[in-house]
Amino acid sequence: MIVRILPRFCRLTLTSHLHTMKFGESQMSAVLRPGVKKLASIFDDHGYEVRIAGGAVRDLLMGKVPHDLDFATTATPEQMKSMFESEGVRMINAGGEKHGTVTVRLEEENFECTTLRIDLVTDGRHAEVQFTKDWLLDASRRDLTINAMFLALDGTVFDYFDGSKHLQDRFVTFVGEADKRIKEDYLRILRYFRFYGRIANSPDNHSKEVLESIKANAEGLKKISGERIWVELQKIITGNYGGDILIKMVECGIGPFIGFPENFMCDNVRSVYKRCEEANITIKEMHHMTLLASGFSNEEDCIKFIARVKCSKKEQELLFHIVDYRDFAMQASSFREIKDHIVDLVIGEKRNKDIAFLYVSELLKYACRVEYLKEMNQWVIPKFPVNGNMVGEKGIPRKKTKAALNDMLQEWKKSDFSLDTEQLLSTLDVTRYQ
């Protein structure tokens, strides 16, 4: 669906009430770094307005120190380029200019400066934009009210859609009509859930209107690339109320369009998140794939999801490992079984030791086997005392070396890794490999 937006009607279709407030010097000190002051001075000297936009304003209002600062300005990209060239300021990442963004480097920091704009035509993924000098029109095109505020460098906050009140109430909603904002970019469905996890103070305080709009537009996520979906999804999974939000997403019908199986295991998701919380395992310290595995019942589900989001090989292997071995981890009756599993990975399958320890530690977190996790962190994997050359010296054919080594590995595990080289080689019945 292509959405055409008529700029001259923007003021009529959105209800806005400009609300301003002012930060004190102590609050502004968090953002008025040397590079920011220099940037502001350059814009001011050339007669253009510049304000901090979006996330940094939100963070300051929540009492957090913002790390990344994005700027909005009345200057066009060409005006910015001319201005920065005259001031001898280095510009980088020229690819952003077609979207109105010029990135500069000042005082060892990069700053993105984007021209105020309105969306003329959107197709659910991309937008054709037109530059403007109207701060309200730019705020009107943003996704959520909490992201539609600006901060002047004198400390004045410009809030057109009650974003500051919504932050205070821990309420997340779209600018104007949710249906329109979502149709402009369907990724906003996932951004809504991500920010809900960051802002809300209860797991299920969603606006009924917002959820209905998400359900009506869920299929639009088919247009969004798997990579963009995965970036948002990772943050949702390990964020606040991650399990509840995943379940809510499935209830809204999003699952099939982001790679989830039809039988996504909501009950198991709820159980794993609750179990981890009760075991005092910090969700934010778990790998996102470990938690997401709770929704998949088999490898086939995993394969379809991987094809949709195009995650990394390491993430793929971790997902398979959790799904394949979670029952083993839940049922293990001694740490010795865990040690054997690690040895199978590192020595039997020749996996990188650090990767193997990561996979097993995540497996133990999933199963909430805290006692085994502690033991594993103190355990050093022993060195396997035999190798292929030793097997060859026993007269075993080269093509049978792997089988012989595996047999000795099993004997070594049975001895709790106590058998030495001579003892292990003595277990070999050479005639079996002829």
C-alpha positions, 0 to 999 in steps of 0.5 A: 500500500502506498500512502500519500500525505498532504502536507498542507493538511497535517495541522488539521489531521493531528491534534497538537498542543505545544508544551514547553519546559526547561532543563536546568544547568545540571541536567544540560551538562549531560549533553553540552559536551565540547563538541555539542557547544561547538556544533551549536555555535556553528549553526547559530553563527550561520542563522540556522536553528538546531535542536537535539531530537528523539531519544536523547530528549526522552532519556533526559526526561527519564533521568538518564544520561544520553549517549548518542545525540541526534540533531534536527535543523532548519538547514538543508543538507546543501546549506549544512555542507556549505556551512561545514566546509566554510568552517573546516569541519570534517563530514563523513558518511555522505550516503545519508544526504539523500535522507537529509542527514549530514554527519560531522565529526567534532571533538572526537564525536560523530553528530548526525544532523538531519533537516526537518522534513515531511513524508510525501509518499510512503510504501510501508518501508521507505518514504519520499521526503520534502524538507521544511522549516516547521518543527511541528510538521517534522514532529508529526511524522515521527512514530511515538509521542515519546520520540517526537520531542525536541530540546533546544540547547538553552534547555527548552523542551518542545513537546507537541504531542504530550510525550513528556506526560506519556513518559511520566505515565509510562504510556506508549502510543503513536503520534496521531492515529496508530493506523496511519503511523504504522502504514507509513512504516510497518517496522513501527509495529516492532518499535512500538513493542520495543519501546513498550518494554523500555518505558512501561511499568507493567506488562499489559498496559497497552492501548486497545486502539494501538493493539487493534491497529497492529492486528489490522496491519500485521501482514505489512511486516512481510514487506520488512527485511529480515535484518531489520526485524531481527535488530528490533526483535533482539532488543524486545526479547531481552528487554523488560517484560520480554516474555509477555511482549513476545506472547502479546505479539503472537496474540496480535497475529505478528508471528507468521510475518516475522518467522515464528512458527504457527505453534509458537510455544507461548506457555513455554515462553512464559515458563522459561522467563518466570523460571529465570526470574525466580532463579535470579538469572538476569534476563538482560545478561542472557543471550536473546537466542537462548530466550527465543528458543523457548518458543520453538518446538523443533529444528524445523521451526528454527530453520524457517525462522533463520531463513526469515531473519538471516541471523548470524551463524553463531546465533543459528548454532546457539538456537539449534543447541538450546532446542536440541539439548534443553531436555538434557539440561533440565534432566541432568542429575550431576555436573559430570553429565555437563562436563561430558557434554562440554568434552563432546563439543570441544574434543569430540566435535572439535568446537572452539572452546570459548564457543562451546562454553558459551553454548553450554552456559546459555543452555544451563541458564535456559534450564536454570541449573544455577548450581551447574553454571557455577561449577562450570565457571570454575572448571577447566577442561582437561587435555585429551591425552591421546592423538591420531599419531598414537592411534596410528602407531598401534597399527590402526588404519588411518581411515579408522583413526576417528572411530578409535579416538571416539572410543577412547574418548568414551572410555576417558569420560567413563573414568571422569577424565582420570585415564592417562595416555597408556591406560587409554591406548590399552583399551583399544582392541586393534582387531576391531579396526582392521 
